[in-house]
Amino acid sequence: MIEGIHHITALASDPQQNVDFYTDVLGLRLVKRTVNFDAQDVYHLYYGDEVGRPGTILTFFPFPHAVRGKRGTGEISAVAFVVPEGSLDFWLMRLSRFDIHIDGPENRYNEQVISFQDPDGMEIELMVGPSQAPYRTWSGGPIPRQYAIEKLHGATLLLGRLDETDRLLQKTLGFKFVGGAGKRYRYTIGTDTDVAVVDLIVEPELSPARQSAGSVHHIAWRVADRSLQAQWRKKLLETGLHTTEILDRKYFESVYFREPGGVLFEIATDGPGFVIDEPIQELGTHLELPKWLESERPRLERILLPIKLKTRPALW
């Protein structure tokens, strides 16, 4: 069974700008700084809750000086987080203090939602909902826990057509169809506090997206372990989809495939997690590399731009 979202990965430009926004403005914790294993000259930055639990993780590949991407079909057009009930006024005031333009609040499927853009133009939504225990927000961050982002709520896919993606979500992956309103169609996956939402917006007149800074690269769905992941890979291949082999990403294992509308999907395992190479209190403070890249450390430390964390490290 797919248990919800594991993580979402996006593209950015300046790494320090990215860190400043997601840690100092939104209050997420930088739980890991490593490199893109497929393009090692670029950081891979992971943000999440106190320890980067699956379901809280937003990651970035920041390419310095990258131009902005072009919004279009075949991509994820918005990423949504859950914030606690009673926190909406706090977020409206906080974002305004940083001169961030806010759209909303609006009511969407009986949920209050506000939206805004990050420094690279990626669309972010905050959905007000019941507290999502057992997620542990970052005690060392700038946001009081009663207002802090708790987990990923879901994502919006912008597509040219609905039918094949709808079939994959419901018939193959086990999503539940919630309903449609205008051009937006909603689906859910997972149970209890792990429920994740996917909205499909169908805009057949739009051109395909051109991905760069501000674009979402992929979304990863969560499974418990490698055995279940292998079963999912076999099922996907049997439906005629092309998948990668199971890839070791150090902190989890991954299988990638494209859904029929062009969005890159991943199935990722829960473990081993982010505390395998750093103590909890030091997460995100060192450049961590897989063993097979340790010989490249001197070169990578020379070419990667330095990153400074402005907020104090979390206390455990």
Beta strands, then each sheet from edge to edge (+ up, - down):
strand 1: 5-12
strand 2: 29-36
strand 3: 39-48
strand 4: 57-62
strand 5: 75-84
strand 6: 103-108
strand 7: 111-117
strand 8: 123-129
strand 9: 151-159
strand 10: 176-181
strand 11: 184-189
strand 12: 196-202
strand 13: 216-223
strand 14: 247-248
strand 15: 253-258
strand 16: 264-269
sheet 1: 2+ 3- 4+ 1+ 13- 16- 15+ 14-
sheet 2: 6+ 7- 8+ 5+ 9- 12- 11+ 10-
end
